[in-house]
Amino acid sequence: MNVLFLTLLDFSTIDENGIYTDLMREFVKDGHDLFIISPTEKRKNEPTKLIDNSKVKILKLQIGNTQKTNLIEKGISTLTLESKFKSGIKKYFDDVKFDLVLYSTPPITLQKAVEFVKLRDQAKTYLLLKDIFPQNAVDLGILKTSGIKSLIYKYFRSKEERLYKISDYIGCMSNANVEFLLKNNLSIANEIVEVCPNSIEPINIDISEHEKTEIREKYNLPIDKTIFIYGGNLGKPQGIDFLIDCIRANEDNENSYFFIVGSGTEFGRLESFFEREKPKNAMLQNQLPRNDYELLANTCDVGLIFLDRKFTIPNFPSRLLSYMQASMPVLAATDINTDIGKVIESGSFGYWCESVDVDKFNHLVNKLCDEKLRISLGRNARYYLENHYKAKHSYEIIINHFNKEEGR
């Protein structure tokens, strides 16, 4: 088949590790021809170009600036995304008849590009639902559903509904996502929605005790404490207030240490907290290159997940996979609507608490300072990853629809 993948991730090869590149390699392994549109922002001064590697063709499409810019420029760039993607398809892939279009949320603003290919080629369309927008913005108070500010919400909500309507199949990250989607979008047929989880091709990173010590010393991490690492986005979805409360509450814990690594809209707020209060039992580190982060994560002991308590949509952060790959137990503090805590506890590879309960969080921190328990839970994490969240599993879920149609 000719497969088109539309993404906002900026990459030039599918040899990188990640939930999308790992999935794309599975299509190539199975003999499909893969076409990808991956944008590059204007500020990088890189013109649009086509990278042709035989079975994989990546269109590096120049778009406006959507990150590290002002709100007006970001808004304009976001609204022009679908027209730029559509123009790129017409110019570079005009002679290609696509059988399948894959695309992920966010953004819902690629709707017209998906619709164009679906109608032009009679292609099947598969939505990888990673984010339920604009409801997530409503949950965090960024958008309003009433008053003059509701106009923006209504615009994006109509785009969201249109995207669902043109999707032949919708793959959700978990059962809770499936239930939420169907409950809040009655026009979607039950049979087109399924669980197609975040997944990776697990790698093994072998680190000796000596190397582990060296890496911890490089980042000024204590050798004799249980390191609880958070790696990823530091924005409003993470509920930074609760994270700060947890750091404060563990200031005098002699067995634990918190290492926060990432970037995002709330990084500056966290940085101010660290500069002002100088917690001795925690450290904040700006985002690291992916390979450096993966190596570092393998020297830590427990992976942390934080989600704001106000969420009504069931988020399922993909950073879970990095922890599981490193055979680490996971401690998740989230809202009550996501089922990530249920998955973690039913798989016996960690614990969950609501992101309002500092006392329970502290209790679980102390519990996870037991090395024997951590080793057991970490082993379960890797086992669960291998059996539920491999890229090949997600690929088979998607391709199964086409095998059925062809009578395989």
Secondary structure by P-SEA (a helix, b strand, c coil): cbbbbbbcccccccccccaaaaaaaaaaaabbbbbbbbbbcccccccbbbbbcccbbbbbbbbcccccccaaaaaaaaaaaaaaaaaaaaaccccccccbbbbbcccccaaaaaaaaaaaccbbbbbccccccaaaaaaacccccccccaaaaaaaaaaaaaaaaaccbbbcccaaaaaaaaaacccccccccccccccccbbbbbbcaaaaaaaaaaaccccccbbbbbbcccccccaaaaaaaaaaaacccccbbbbbbbcccaaaaaaaaaaacccccccccccccaaaaaaaaaaccbbbbbbbccccccccccaaaaaaaabbbbbbbcccccaaaaaaaaaccccccccccaaaaaaaaaaaccaaaaaaaaaaaaaaaaccccaaaaaaaaaaaaaaaacc
